[in-house]
Amino acid sequence: MTMNRFLREPLLHFLLLGAAIFAAYGLVSEGRADEPGNIVITAGQVASIELGFTRTWHRPPTREELEGLLRDRVREEVYYREAMALGLDKDDTIIRRRLRQKLEFLTDDVVDQSQPTDADLNAYLLAHPDSFRVQRGFTFSHVYLNPEKHGERLTRDAAELLARLNHAGGEADPSDFGDSFLLGHTFASVTAVEVAAQFGQPFAMKLGDVSPGRWRGPVESGYGVHLVFVSERTEGRVPALDEVRDAVGREWDNARRLSANDTLYQEMLKRYAVIIEAPRATPKTAGPIDTK
């Protein structure tokens, strides 16, 4: 493994991030333990407060406004320390989730520094083909027969109508035959998922078996019976990277973020012994619980 590739390894970044977090926590904890009564607003924090005001109001704060902002910052720090001393952060779901989110954001910042190569994206595409697959598509027409209207004559009427349609061929106007249908009679370049949403999954699957160029049927749907003419059918396929580069990039980045957070979590989890107590063993709760 070359040095450049080693330095780009996500695991190295995660471990360095974890070490930095623990080191920073130790320094902060040590400083507060030595000087518990000190509240220090650093020059960097003052500059950040001024910058935040300027971005909001499009002008720098006056001296009085800055003093007010600093007083509010001190008040916030006092309340924060006293609340922590009283343990008010414990068992607060909102605070716990926010702290978890901030720690995950730190991981995201490290992950963002590395950009995928074409090889990375191609590998992800090949490993997750169903996420990017171009679906089978259809251009078809249909003639509808309402079972309630035709009753016992439905099978016979469908056969007779099918013969008439094939005699007319592909030039037949489906709206001139059969019964009225609110969704229309012609569908151009629709996917199998869209067909299933309109007519039901069994109809979409059957349509996939219909050879183009001739009226076929009957094909059943949740509405009744249809005679169908498929003029064009495109098979599903896994696209080339250039066709779906942006989508693959987003999914690759999201997967890497999730992996980064999980790796950091597993490293932090090693610092703890997890004990989960149950009031009593039941068929649903009996046995060890995997917290990893």
Contacts in CASP RR format, 6 or more apart in sequence:
PFRMAT RR
TARGET T0000
AUTHOR 0000-0000-0000
METHOD contacts of the structure
MODEL  1
MTMNRFLREPLLHFLLLGAAIFAAYGLVSEGRADEPGNIVITAGQVASIE
LGFTRTWHRPPTREELEGLLRDRVREEVYYREAMALGLDKDDTIIRRRLR
QKLEFLTDDVVDQSQPTDADLNAYLLAHPDSFRVQRGFTFSHVYLNPEKH
GERLTRDAAELLARLNHAGGEADPSDFGDSFLLGHTFASVTAVEVAAQFG
QPFAMKLGDVSPGRWRGPVESGYGVHLVFVSERTEGRVPALDEVRDAVGR
EWDNARRLSANDTLYQEMLKRYAVIIEAPRATPKTAGPIDTK
6 12 0 8 1.000
8 114 0 8 1.000
10 111 0 8 1.000
10 114 0 8 1.000
10 256 0 8 1.000
10 259 0 8 1.000
10 260 0 8 1.000
10 263 0 8 1.000
11 263 0 8 1.000
13 110 0 8 1.000
13 111 0 8 1.000
13 113 0 8 1.000
13 114 0 8 1.000
13 260 0 8 1.000
14 107 0 8 1.000
14 110 0 8 1.000
14 260 0 8 1.000
14 263 0 8 1.000
14 264 0 8 1.000
14 267 0 8 1.000
15 267 0 8 1.000
16 110 0 8 1.000
17 106 0 8 1.000
17 107 0 8 1.000
17 110 0 8 1.000
17 264 0 8 1.000
18 264 0 8 1.000
18 267 0 8 1.000
18 268 0 8 1.000
21 103 0 8 1.000
21 106 0 8 1.000
39 74 0 8 1.000
39 77 0 8 1.000
39 78 0 8 1.000
39 81 0 8 1.000
41 70 0 8 1.000
41 73 0 8 1.000
41 74 0 8 1.000
45 73 0 8 1.000
46 66 0 8 1.000
46 70 0 8 1.000
49 66 0 8 1.000
49 69 0 8 1.000
49 70 0 8 1.000
49 73 0 8 1.000
50 60 0 8 1.000
50 61 0 8 1.000
50 66 0 8 1.000
53 60 0 8 1.000
53 61 0 8 1.000
53 65 0 8 1.000
53 66 0 8 1.000
53 69 0 8 1.000
54 60 0 8 1.000
54 61 0 8 1.000
61 69 0 8 1.000
83 89 0 8 1.000
89 95 0 8 1.000
89 96 0 8 1.000
103 264 0 8 1.000
104 261 0 8 1.000
107 257 0 8 1.000
107 260 0 8 1.000
107 261 0 8 1.000
107 264 0 8 1.000
108 257 0 8 1.000
108 260 0 8 1.000
108 261 0 8 1.000
110 260 0 8 1.000
111 253 0 8 1.000
111 256 0 8 1.000
111 257 0 8 1.000
111 260 0 8 1.000
116 124 0 8 1.000
116 249 0 8 1.000
116 252 0 8 1.000
116 253 0 8 1.000
118 241 0 8 1.000
120 252 0 8 1.000
121 241 0 8 1.000
121 245 0 8 1.000
121 248 0 8 1.000
121 249 0 8 1.000
121 252 0 8 1.000
122 241 0 8 1.000
124 248 0 8 1.000
124 249 0 8 1.000
124 251 0 8 1.000
124 252 0 8 1.000
124 255 0 8 1.000
125 132 0 8 1.000
125 238 0 8 1.000
125 241 0 8 1.000
125 244 0 8 1.000
125 248 0 8 1.000
126 238 0 8 1.000
128 251 0 8 1.000
129 238 0 8 1.000
131 251 0 8 1.000
132 238 0 8 1.000
132 239 0 8 1.000
132 244 0 8 1.000
132 247 0 8 1.000
132 248 0 8 1.000
133 236 0 8 1.000
133 237 0 8 1.000
133 238 0 8 1.000
133 239 0 8 1.000
134 236 0 8 1.000
134 237 0 8 1.000
134 238 0 8 1.000
134 239 0 8 1.000
134 243 0 8 1.000
135 191 0 8 1.000
135 192 0 8 1.000
135 193 0 8 1.000
135 236 0 8 1.000
136 191 0 8 1.000
136 192 0 8 1.000
136 208 0 8 1.000
136 233 0 8 1.000
136 234 0 8 1.000
136 235 0 8 1.000
136 236 0 8 1.000
137 189 0 8 1.000
137 190 0 8 1.000
137 191 0 8 1.000
137 192 0 8 1.000
137 233 0 8 1.000
137 234 0 8 1.000
137 236 0 8 1.000
138 187 0 8 1.000
138 189 0 8 1.000
138 190 0 8 1.000
138 191 0 8 1.000
138 192 0 8 1.000
138 195 0 8 1.000
138 207 0 8 1.000
138 208 0 8 1.000
138 230 0 8 1.000
138 232 0 8 1.000
138 233 0 8 1.000
138 234 0 8 1.000
139 187 0 8 1.000
139 188 0 8 1.000
139 189 0 8 1.000
139 190 0 8 1.000
139 230 0 8 1.000
139 231 0 8 1.000
139 232 0 8 1.000
139 233 0 8 1.000
140 186 0 8 1.000
140 187 0 8 1.000
140 207 0 8 1.000
140 210 0 8 1.000
140 228 0 8 1.000
140 229 0 8 1.000
140 230 0 8 1.000
140 231 0 8 1.000
141 174 0 8 1.000
141 185 0 8 1.000
141 186 0 8 1.000
141 187 0 8 1.000
141 228 0 8 1.000
141 229 0 8 1.000
141 231 0 8 1.000
142 174 0 8 1.000
142 181 0 8 1.000
142 185 0 8 1.000
142 187 0 8 1.000
142 219 0 8 1.000
142 226 0 8 1.000
142 227 0 8 1.000
142 228 0 8 1.000
142 229 0 8 1.000
143 161 0 8 1.000
143 165 0 8 1.000
143 174 0 8 1.000
143 177 0 8 1.000
143 178 0 8 1.000
143 185 0 8 1.000
143 226 0 8 1.000
143 227 0 8 1.000
143 228 0 8 1.000
144 178 0 8 1.000
144 179 0 8 1.000
144 180 0 8 1.000
144 181 0 8 1.000
144 185 0 8 1.000
144 223 0 8 1.000
144 224 0 8 1.000
144 225 0 8 1.000
144 226 0 8 1.000
145 154 0 8 1.000
145 157 0 8 1.000
145 158 0 8 1.000
145 161 0 8 1.000
145 178 0 8 1.000
145 179 0 8 1.000
145 218 0 8 1.000
145 224 0 8 1.000
145 225 0 8 1.000
145 226 0 8 1.000
145 227 0 8 1.000
146 179 0 8 1.000
146 223 0 8 1.000
146 224 0 8 1.000
147 154 0 8 1.000
147 224 0 8 1.000
147 225 0 8 1.000
149 179 0 8 1.000
150 157 0 8 1.000
150 158 0 8 1.000
154 225 0 8 1.000
155 218 0 8 1.000
158 217 0 8 1.000
158 218 0 8 1.000
158 225 0 8 1.000
158 227 0 8 1.000
161 177 0 8 1.000
161 178 0 8 1.000
161 227 0 8 1.000
162 215 0 8 1.000
162 216 0 8 1.000
162 217 0 8 1.000
162 218 0 8 1.000
162 227 0 8 1.000
164 177 0 8 1.000
165 172 0 8 1.000
165 177 0 8 1.000
165 215 0 8 1.000
165 227 0 8 1.000
165 229 0 8 1.000
166 214 0 8 1.000
166 215 0 8 1.000
169 214 0 8 1.000
169 215 0 8 1.000
169 229 0 8 1.000
170 213 0 8 1.000
170 215 0 8 1.000
170 229 0 8 1.000
170 231 0 8 1.000
172 215 0 8 1.000
172 229 0 8 1.000
174 185 0 8 1.000
174 186 0 8 1.000
174 229 0 8 1.000
175 184 0 8 1.000
175 185 0 8 1.000
177 227 0 8 1.000
181 223 0 8 1.000
183 198 0 8 1.000
187 195 0 8 1.000
187 198 0 8 1.000
189 232 0 8 1.000
190 198 0 8 1.000
192 204 0 8 1.000
192 207 0 8 1.000
192 208 0 8 1.000
193 204 0 8 1.000
195 203 0 8 1.000
195 204 0 8 1.000
195 207 0 8 1.000
196 203 0 8 1.000
196 204 0 8 1.000
199 221 0 8 1.000
199 222 0 8 1.000
199 223 0 8 1.000
199 226 0 8 1.000
200 221 0 8 1.000
200 222 0 8 1.000
202 220 0 8 1.000
202 221 0 8 1.000
203 219 0 8 1.000
203 220 0 8 1.000
203 221 0 8 1.000
203 222 0 8 1.000
203 226 0 8 1.000
206 219 0 8 1.000
206 220 0 8 1.000
207 219 0 8 1.000
207 228 0 8 1.000
207 230 0 8 1.000
208 230 0 8 1.000
208 233 0 8 1.000
210 216 0 8 1.000
210 217 0 8 1.000
210 219 0 8 1.000
210 228 0 8 1.000
210 230 0 8 1.000
211 230 0 8 1.000
212 230 0 8 1.000
212 231 0 8 1.000
212 232 0 8 1.000
212 233 0 8 1.000
213 229 0 8 1.000
213 230 0 8 1.000
213 231 0 8 1.000
214 229 0 8 1.000
215 227 0 8 1.000
215 228 0 8 1.000
215 229 0 8 1.000
216 227 0 8 1.000
216 228 0 8 1.000
216 229 0 8 1.000
216 230 0 8 1.000
217 226 0 8 1.000
217 227 0 8 1.000
217 228 0 8 1.000
218 225 0 8 1.000
218 226 0 8 1.000
218 227 0 8 1.000
219 225 0 8 1.000
219 226 0 8 1.000
219 227 0 8 1.000
219 228 0 8 1.000
220 226 0 8 1.000
241 248 0 8 1.000
266 292 0 8 1.000
269 291 0 8 1.000
269 292 0 8 1.000
274 291 0 8 1.000
276 289 0 8 1.000
276 291 0 8 1.000
278 285 0 8 1.000
281 287 0 8 1.000
END
